[in-house]
Amino acid sequence: MFYWLMKRVLIGPLLHLLFRPWVRGAENVPSSGGAILASNHLAVVDSFFLPLVLDREIVFIGKNEYFTGRGLKGRLTAGFMRGVGTIPVDRSGGKASEAALRTGLKRLEDGDLFGIYPEGTRSPDGRLYRGKTGVARLALESGAPVIPIAMIDTDKAQPLGQRLPHPRRIGVVIGEPLDFSRYKGMENDRFILRSVTDEIMYALMSISGQEYVDIYAATQKARIATGHPDAASAAAAAAPGGREVPDVQVPVPPEDDAPAQ
């Protein structure tokens, strides 16, 4: 109830008015049944705009810090995240993240949509970073299709460090579902998990037009914090899994929907 109240009455109409989101490929999201929506991650507001353009409810994984803040702001944030069904995850990985993935698996088994950011954190510079294999494990254990999602220009509306987004056009590109049923029963093979994850990231690269960097976003953030951001340059010459870089551009709004110049 809270989810739909926020989407249709309290927040959704205002976001539509201020940001005029455009969407491409909405028909790729099934009308029923479980599916994993794997998205690039450019800004906090990604988790607002993707649900805004879908007819079905989607629940995301969210960092555990959203649920542990103090003071009035912390309590309001935690209350909102719980209200919209966000699943807290400890981003240190390993067993610490297992509970969140188990919850996501249960949601998929129930025939619902589950959203995940394979990069694990927001991109520090608008590029696409190496995916973590949790999304592959979910896909193989659940048998659910993976639908790649590209958020467009949300980082320009809300750059890193900016609390509130400023109005500008944003977009959502939804790719064709990826089927990994051929790997059924191989969810404990780390090489298969990496291969599946790289295939998902390649699909994201192809629909987003982002440059790919073959290191984790969290690693690059740490390098930026210590004053060594250039170390990622050498890792930005290829596509996920060593594939050839696709010849794609960052998507733009449809011509009949673009603002006049």
N, C-alpha and C positions, 0 to 999 in steps of 0.2 A: 504493500500500500504506500509506504513512504517513498519508495523508488518512483512509482508512477506519479505521485503527488509532486515530487521535485521536477520530474521530467515534463509533465504536462501543464503544471499550474505555477509553481514557484520559481523555477530557474530556467527551464527549457524555453519558454516563449521569449524571455529576455535575451538568452544566448542566440536564438534565431534572429532576433531583431538587430543585435549589435554586430554579429559576426557573419551572418548570411552564409552558413556552411553549405558547400556543394559536395555531392557524393557521386562517385562513379563505381559501378559494379555491385550495387546493392542486391541485385538478383543472385549473386553468388553466395549469399547467406541463406541457408535452408530455412524454410518456414516452420520446420519442426525437427526434433532430434538433436542430439548432442553434437557440438562442434567447438573446436578450439580456435579462437580468434587471436592470432599472433601478430602483434603490432610493433612497428618501430616506436621509439619513445623520445619525443622532442621537448615536451613540456608537461607540467602537472595537469594542465587542462585537457590533455589527450583523453583522460578517463571521463571527461564530461562530454566531449564532442562525439566520440564514437557511439555511446549509447543514444545520443540525441538523434542520429540519423538512422537508427535501426528500429524496426517494429517490435523486436523481441527484447526481453530483458537480458542483460549481460552483466556478469559479476567478474570483477578483477581481483587479482592479487595486489596487495598494497604493502609498502614497507611497514615494518612493525612500529616504527617511530610515530606513525600517524595515530597510533592507539595509546601511546604512552606519554603524550605531551601533558605539561602541567598548566595550571591556571585556567582562566575562562576560555582562552583560545584553544588550549590543548583539549579541554573537555568538549568543546563544540566540534572540533575536528574529529575527535574520536567518535562522538555521537553521530555525526554525519556519515562517517565511513561505515559504522555498524548499520546505520539505517539503510544505506544503499547496498548492503551485503558484501562489502569489500572483505577479502580474506587476508588477514595479517600474515606476513612472511618474514622470517629472520633471514636477511640477505647474506649471512656469513656462509650459507651453503651447507652441503652435506646433510647430516641428520637434522640439523637445525631448520632446514627448509622442508623436510619430509612431510610435516603435518599439513602445511598449506597445499602441497601437491596431492596429498590424500583427500583433502576436502575438495579440491578441483576435480579429482577423479570421480568422487561421489556425485558431483554435480553433472558431469558428463554422462555417467551411468543413468542418471535420472532424466536424460534427454534435454538438458539445458545448455546454454551458451556459457563458455568460460573464456575470459580474456587474460592474456599474459603478455608481458614484455620480455622477449627472449634476451635482450641486452642486459636486463637486470637492473638498470638504472637509466636516467635520462642521458642522452648524448651530450657531452660537454661542448660540442662545436658544430652540431648539425650533421655530422657524418654518421654512418651506420657502423656499429661496432660488433665484434664477435659475439655470437649467441651462446648462451648457456644451455646445457643439454636437458634441463628440466622439461622444456617443451616437447622434446623428442620422447622422453620417457612417458609423459602423459599421452602422447599420440599412440605409442606402441601398446601401452597397457590398456587404454580405453578403446582403441580401434576407431576413434572419432577422426573425422577429417580435420586438417589444419587449413584455416583460411587466412592468407597473408593480408595484413592491413597496413596501408601507408598513410600516416597523418602528414598533411601538407601545410607548412607555414605556421604551425602552432608555436614553434620556437620564435618566430618573429612577433607573434602576438604576445608571447610571454617568455622573454629571454631568461636565462638562468639568473637567479637572484631577484627577479621581479615578482612581487607577491601577487599583484592583480594584473590580468591581461588587458591590453588596450585593444579597442575594436579594430579589426581588419579582417579581410576575407580569409577563411581557412577551408581546407578541403579534406576529404577522406576518399582514398582509392582502395577498393576491395578486390583482391585478386581471386583467381579461380581456386577452388578447394584442392588441396594436396592429399593424395591417398598413400598411406604408408603401410597398408595391410600386408604387403609383401614381406615385411619385417616382423610379422606377428611372432611373439614368443622370444624375441631377441632383445628385449629391453634391458638386459644386464650386460650386453656387449658394448663396451665403451666406444669401440670403433664404429659400430652401427649408429650409436647415439650421436656421435660427432658428425657422421655422414648425413643423417637426417636433419640435424640442426643446421648444418651448412646449406642443405637444400632449401630449408625454410628461409634462411637469411639471404640466399641468392634470389628467391622469389621476392623478398622484401626489397632488395636492391633493384630488381628489375621494374617494380611498380612505383618505387619512390624516387628513382633517379639519384639517390644518394651515393656519394663516394664511400667505399667500404674500407674499414681499417681492421686488420686481423689481430687485434688485441682487445681485451675486455674494456668496456667503457670505464669501469671502476679503476682499472689500472691507469688509464689515461688521466682521469681526474686526480689520482694521486701524484702523477708526474707533473701535472699543471700546478698542484699545490706546492710542490718542491722546486718549481722553477725549471723543469726539464720537459716541456711539452713537445719539443721537436722529435723526441724519440719515436713517436708514432708515424712519422713521415715514411720511413722505410717499409712500414707494414701496410701502406695504403696504395700499393701498386697492383693489386689483383682483386679477384672476387672470392667469395666464400668457397672453401674446398679447393682452392687453386684453379678454379675455372677461369675461362676467358671473361674479361669485363664486358658486360652487355652494353650495347650502344643505345642508351636511354637518356631521356631528359626529365627534369623535375616536372610533374604534371601541373597544368594550369587549368583554371575554370573553363568550362565549355564556352565556345565563342558566343553563343546566344544568351549566355548568363553572365558574361564578364562585364564589369563596369565600363562605361564609356570613357575614352581618354580625352 
